[in-house]
Amino acid sequence: MKRLTTTALAFLMGAGVAHAGCGIESGTVRILANDFDSLGIVLDEAKACAGEGVKVEVNMTTEHKALQVPALTVSPAQYSVALVSNNSIVPLLNKNLIRPLDELVAKYGDSLQPNQLIKIDGKTMAVAFMGNGQHLFIRGDVLEEAGLEQPTSWEGILEAAKVIREKGIMQYPLAASDQAGWYLAAEFVNMYLGMGGEFFEPGSAEPAISGEAGIKTLEMMKALTEYMQPEYMTVTSDEMKAMYLSGEVAIMNQWGSMVNGHIDPDGPAPEIGAATILAPAPTVGGGSIPAAALWWDGFTIAKNISDADAEASFIAMIHGIRPEIAQKNPTAATWLMKDFDAPETARGVLGNAAAGAKGYPTSPYMGLLHTALGAELVDFMQGKEGAEQALADVEAAYRTAAQEAGFLN
């Protein structure tokens, strides 16, 4: 089994290099990426490399995970660059769709540091430029109005939500990205890690989520929904942002990469931004680590493209993540670039890392379990079945998929 080895999750620092005119002589750069603010900053810089025969095209979409494998399987690949994170790189590795980057790093990555280089079996397969994770966004003014101290555990958040409701401040003070599918599974992963759970039997692809930690995870997820709007099963991170900025939500676990959009003094709700407290993700179940997975975001280069396009793509992305970009946009993300002086806006993600939060699992079969979680936990969250049955359904669905993929007999 291939394993990721990197110190990127330590969130220390990384670097890029700047070239006059990006230094690309020819080629076509075609980038597939997720759609959120901080990635847009990087990709706008990469697009600046276009001109004089060089084309740079970008597709930012929340459907990128569904698109990446088929798009990179064709030859030539539809995209020359795929932006990835801990989990989304795994399908590309399993299908052998991305190329080693060591030669390009040696040629154009003079100031890239070791912690940015995502190694697979000793080869650099991705370059990380951003740390990420979900952490607490809290309305400090609402806490003050309710006479509450800042909660640091999910149990404390439940108590705070009850007080906020009872005092008539907000009927639904909590929110989570519980939309059925990827988001719901990610919420389970966060909470389960906080509970100290293990996803698989040691050294095996056998699932191990149906024990006490799994049951407690689901019980806490369900308990929180009492203080969420009734349509909580439709909420994504983008919708959660809109709810927060409209003044409907007081406490939520939101992505660090979205901080700037929440606290922008020139944004739609500067007063809410000014009142926002950014803190590490809460603990749960008496545990000591944040209930949130650590993530990195980075870029890969497609295998099924010409060497000229690969080189052009690498240079464009290095231009997009040069140190000046982090320095000009310090609140947009927890950047990994060289000399990045982390501001208060990065304290949530950095706090998660400092408090011992675990990285999102990168085993080749974790994606199958994530898919099963997102599909099979819906009935439980809607009150149609118990926790034990829901977890049994997840494991059954996962086993079927894992057998088809050859991970289980």
N, C-alpha and C positions, 0 to 999 in steps of 0.2 A: 504494500500500500504506500502510495506517495504521501509524503508529509511536508507541510509548510514549515520552514524554519526561518524566522525573522524576529528582530527586536523592534519592529515598527510599533507594536502595541505598547511599548514603553513610552511612546509619544515624546521622544526626545527632540530631534530636529533632523531636517534633511535639506536638500539643496537642488537647484537647477542651474543651468547655464544660460547666458544671454548671448545671442548672436545678432550682429547688425543685419537687419532684414531677415532674421531667423536663420540665415545661412543655407537656405534650401535652393538648389539649382534647378531642380525639376521634380515632378512627381505629383501624385494625387493623394490627398489625405481625406479619409472618410471615417467619421467618428460616430460611434453609437454610445449613448450615455443615459444614465438616469436623469431625471428632471428635478433639480433643486438648485437653490440660489448659488451656493459656493462653487458647484460644478460649472455653472454658467459663467462665472468670473474666469475660471481657467480656460474654458473653451472659447470665450470671446478673445482671449489673448492668443490662443492657438489659431483662430480664424484670421488674426492679423498677419499671419505668415503667407496668406494668399496673395497672388499677383505675379507678374512676369512668368506666366506659364505654369504656376503652381496653383492647384485648386484645393480648397479646404471646405469640406461639407460636414455639417453636424446634424445629427438627429438626437435630440434630447426627448426622451419619452419614459413614462413610468412603466411601459411595457417592455423595457429593454431586456429583461431576463428571458422573456418568451421569444424575443427576436434573435438573441445573440447566437445560439447554436445553429439554427438553420441559415442565418445570414453569413456565418463564418465557415459553414460546411461547403458551400458552393465554391467553385474555382473559376475565376478569381473570387475571393471573398467580397461580399457586398460592402463590408466595412474593413478598413485597414487598422482601426483602433477600436478596442472595446474597453470602456471604463468599467472597473469591477470592484468588488469588495471581498471580504473574507469568504462569503458563500458563493457569490456569483462567478468566481473564477473556477470553481470546482468542475462544473460541466464542461468548460472549455478545456481544462486539463484532461478530463476523462476521455474526451473526443479527439485529443491531440490537435487542437485548432489554433493554438498560439505558439509563437516561436521564442526560443531563448534570446535574451537581450544582452548577453555579456559583451559581445563584440561592439554593439552600439553604445553600451555604457562606457566601454573603454575608449571609444572614439569621441563621444559627445557628452559624456556624463562626468566630467572632471570633478565637479563639486558635489555630486551625489554621495551621500554618506551610507555606510553599510546598513543602517537601520531602515533605509528606504527600499532596499533591494529584497524583494520577496523571492526566496530561494525554494526551488523544488528539486530534490535530489541533487543539490549542489549547483543548479543552474538558475540564473535570474530570469524569472518568468513574468514579473510585474514590477512596476515602480510605484511605491506608495507616496502620496503627497498630502494626505489628510487623515487625521484621527477622527473617529466619530463614535457615537453611541447615544442612547436616550438617557436623559437626566431630568431632574425636577425643574419646572418652571412654576413659580408660585407668586401669586398676587400678594405682595407684602401689605398693601393697603387693606385688603380683605381680611388678612390675619389680624391686623391691628384693630379693625372695626369689630371683629369677633372676639377680641381679647385673647388671642391664641399665640402660643410660641410656635416657631417654625418646626413642623413635623419632620422627622428623619427616617421613619419606618412606615411601611404600608399600614400597619395597625394604627399608628398615630394619625395617618392621613384619613383613615375611616372615622376616627374620633373627631378630627377637625371638620370633616364634611358634615357630620351630624350636627355639630354646633353651628356651623354656617347656615345650615337649613333651618334649624330650630329658631335662630335669631332672625329669620326672614331675609337674610342677605342674598342668598341664591338658593333656588330649589335644586339645581343640579350642578354643584360646584366642581365635580370631577369630570374628566374625559380621558379616553384611551383610544388608540387606533385599533379598534376591535373588528374592523371589517373582515368578513369571512374570507379566508384565503391567506395570502402571505402575511398580512398585518396581524391577524389573529394568532398565527403560529409564532410570530416574532414576540408577541406579548407573552405567550406561554414560555418561550425560551428564556426571556428576561427573568420572569418570576421563578422559573424552575432553577435557573442558575443561582439566584438568591437563596433558594431553599437548600442549596448544596446538592442538587440532584445530578445524577449521571445519566446520559442519554442512551448509552449502550453498555452491554456487559464488557468487562475489561478484555481487550484484545479481540473483540468480536463485533460483528454487525448485528447481533441480537439486541433488540430494543430493551430498555430497562426503565421505562417511564411509568409503569403501572403501580409502583409502590407508594409509600406514604408521602414522599416528596411530591409526586405527581398529583395525588389527591388533594394535598394541601394547596398546591399551586392553583388548581381549578377552583377550589373553594374560595381562595382570596380573590381571584379574577371575577368570580360571580358576585361576591360580596361588594366589590367596588361598583358594580353596575347599578346598585340601588341608588347611587348618587350621580348617575349619568343620565343624559337625556334618553328617552325610550328608544330612539333609533340608533342606539350605540353600536349595533352590529353593522352599520353602514359607514362608520367614521374611519377615515384615513388620516395620515399625519397632516395633509394639506387642509382637510376639513376641520381638524382639531385646531390648527392655526387660526382659521377664520373664526371659529367659535371663541377662542381665547381673545382675539383682538376685538371682537364685538362685545366683550364684557360678560359672556355667558359662563365662563369657566374660571375657577380660581387656582386649581392645582392639576398638573398633568405631567406625565413623563414624555418629553418631546425630544426630537433629534437635535443634537448639538449643532449640526450643520445648518439648521434652520434658525439659529439664534438671531441673526441679524434682522430677519424679517419680522421678528416679534418685538424687538426693542428699538427699531429705527426711529430716531427722533423726528424724522421727516416722513414717517409712515402714516398709516391710517389711524393709529391710536397711540400717539406719543405718550399720553398720560399713563396708559397701561404699561408701555415699555419702561417708563421711568420707575414704576412701582414693582417691576418684576424682580424677583429674587431667583438667581440661578444657583443651583446646588447639585451635588451628586445624587444619583438615583437612590431611592430609599432602600433600606434593608427590609427583610421580611422573615417571619417565623423564628425570630430570635437569632438570626444569622448576623454575621459581622461584615459581609461584603455587599456592595450595591447589587440590587436586583436588576441588572442590565448588562447586556453583552458589550464587550469592546469590539469595535470595528476599525478597519482601515479602508480607505478608498484609494485606488490607484489606476494605472493604465497598463494594458497589454497590447501587443502588436500581433495581428493575424498571421498565421502561417501561410495561408493560401493566397499570397499576394507577391508581387515582384519585390526584389530586394531594393529597388529604387523607391518604391512606394513605402516600404518598411522604413527606410532611412529617413525619408521626408516626414513620415508620420512621427517617428521618434523625435526628430528635431523640433517639430511643431509642438509636441507635448512638453518637451523640455522647456521650450520658450514659454509655454503656458504656465509652468510651475516654477519659474525663476523666482529668486528670493524677493525681488521688488514687488511681486504680486501679493505676497503675504504681508509685506510691510505697508502696502497701500490699502489693504483690506483686512486689517487685523481682527475685526470683529466678525468676519464672515465665516470663519471655520477654525478648527484647531489644526492649523497648518503644520506640516512637518519640514518646511523649508529652512534652510540655514539662516541663523540669526533672527528667527522669529521670536519676538518678545511677547509671550502669551498675555493677552489682556484679561480682564475680569470675565469677559464673555466666554473664555475657554475654560473657566473654572469647573463647569459641570463635567465635561469629558475628562479633563485632567484629574478632577477629584475622584471620578470613577476609577481611573487607573491607579491613583495613589492609594485608594482604599481596597485594592485587590480584586477589582471586578475581573471576571474571566472573559477571554476572547470567545467570539462566536465559533462553535466547532467547525473544523475544516475537513472532517472525514469525508470520503467520497460518497458515502451514503446518507450524510446528514440532510442533503437536499430532498431525498425521498421521504425522510421522517418529517421534515418541515412541511412538505406538501400534504402528507397525511394529517398532520396536526391542523392545518388550515381548513381542511375539508371535514374532518370527523369531530371537531370540537363544537361545531355550530349547534347541534342539537342540545348539548349540555348548556351552552351559553343562553339558549332560548328556553331553558327549563323543561326540555322534552325528555331528558334522560339523566341518570346519575353520573357522578364522576368516574366510578369504577367501570361502568359500561362504556363511557366515552373513551377512556384510555385503552380499554380492550379493543374498541373499534379502531383506534389509531394504530395500535400495534398490528392488528390483522391487516389493515390496508397497507401499512408499511411492509410487512412481511411479503405480501403478494408482489409489491413493486420491487423489493430487494431480491426476491427469487427470480423475477423476470430479468433483472439487471445482472444476475450472477453473483450477488453478494451473499446470498443465503442459499442453502440447498433445499 
